[in-house]
Amino acid sequence: VTYSSTRNTIYKSFSRNSDNIGDITAKGEAQIAVIDLLGMLCGVLISIAIGTSKTKIVGIFSILSVLDLFCIYNEIKRLVNHK
C-alpha cells in the first residue's frame, strides 16, 4: 500500500523535467516485473532444496524473516540519516 501511494512522487523525484516521467515510470515498472520474477524463481529453488520438512521450512522462514527485518531497518536508517 505504501509503495503504490508514493510511487508517483518517487518517480517524479528522479525526473529532471516533467517531460520524461513516462519513461521513468515504464523503466521502474519493468524493473519491478524482473525482480518479481527473480523472487519467484528463488522461492521455487529454495522450496525444491528444502523439501517438505516442517523443521527446514520454519528454519528458512526464520532466517529470511530476520534478513528482511535487517534490510528494512537499514533502509529506514539510511533514509533518516540522508537529510
C-alpha positions as CSV (number, residue, x, y, z in Angstrom):
1,V,0.0,0.0,0.0
2,T,2.8,2.4,0.9
3,Y,4.6,1.8,-2.4
4,S,1.6,2.4,-4.6
5,S,0.7,5.6,-2.8
6,T,4.2,7.0,-3.0
7,R,5.4,5.6,-6.3
8,N,4.5,8.6,-8.5
9,T,6.2,11.0,-6.1
10,I,9.4,8.9,-6.1
11,Y,9.3,8.7,-9.9
12,K,8.9,12.5,-10.1
13,S,11.9,13.0,-7.9
14,F,14.0,11.1,-10.5
15,S,12.8,13.3,-13.3
16,R,14.8,16.3,-14.2
17,N,11.8,17.7,-16.0
18,S,8.2,16.6,-16.3
19,D,8.7,15.5,-19.9
20,N,10.3,12.2,-19.2
21,I,8.1,10.9,-16.3
22,G,6.5,8.3,-18.7
23,D,9.9,6.9,-19.5
24,I,10.9,6.7,-15.8
25,T,7.6,5.1,-14.9
26,A,8.0,2.5,-17.6
27,K,11.5,1.6,-16.6
28,G,10.5,1.4,-13.0
29,E,7.7,-0.9,-13.7
30,A,9.9,-3.1,-15.9
31,Q,12.4,-3.4,-13.0
32,I,9.6,-4.4,-10.7
33,A,8.5,-7.2,-13.1
34,V,12.0,-8.6,-13.4
35,I,12.6,-8.5,-9.6
36,D,9.2,-10.2,-9.0
37,L,10.1,-13.0,-11.4
38,L,13.6,-13.4,-9.8
39,G,11.9,-13.6,-6.4
40,M,9.5,-16.3,-7.6
41,L,12.4,-18.2,-9.1
42,C,14.4,-18.0,-5.8
43,G,11.3,-19.2,-3.9
44,V,10.9,-22.2,-6.2
45,L,14.6,-23.1,-5.9
46,I,14.5,-22.8,-2.1
47,S,11.4,-24.9,-2.0
48,I,12.9,-27.6,-4.1
49,A,16.1,-27.5,-2.0
50,I,14.5,-27.8,1.5
51,G,11.7,-30.1,0.6
52,T,8.6,-30.6,2.8
53,S,10.3,-30.9,6.2
54,K,8.5,-28.6,8.6
55,T,11.6,-28.0,10.6
56,K,13.5,-26.8,7.5
57,I,10.6,-24.7,6.4
58,V,10.4,-23.0,9.8
59,G,14.2,-22.6,9.8
60,I,14.4,-21.0,6.4
61,F,11.4,-18.8,7.2
62,S,13.0,-17.6,10.4
63,I,16.3,-16.8,8.6
64,L,14.6,-14.9,5.8
65,S,12.3,-13.0,8.2
66,V,15.4,-11.8,10.2
67,L,17.1,-10.9,6.9
68,D,14.0,-8.9,5.8
69,L,13.8,-7.0,9.1
70,F,17.5,-6.2,8.9
71,C,17.2,-4.9,5.4
72,I,14.1,-2.8,6.3
73,Y,15.9,-1.4,9.3
74,N,18.9,-0.4,7.3
75,E,16.7,1.2,4.6
76,I,14.9,3.3,7.1
77,K,18.1,4.2,8.9
78,R,19.7,5.5,5.6
79,L,16.6,7.5,4.8
80,V,16.5,9.2,8.2
81,N,20.3,9.9,8.0
82,H,20.1,11.2,4.4
83,K,19.0,14.7,5.5
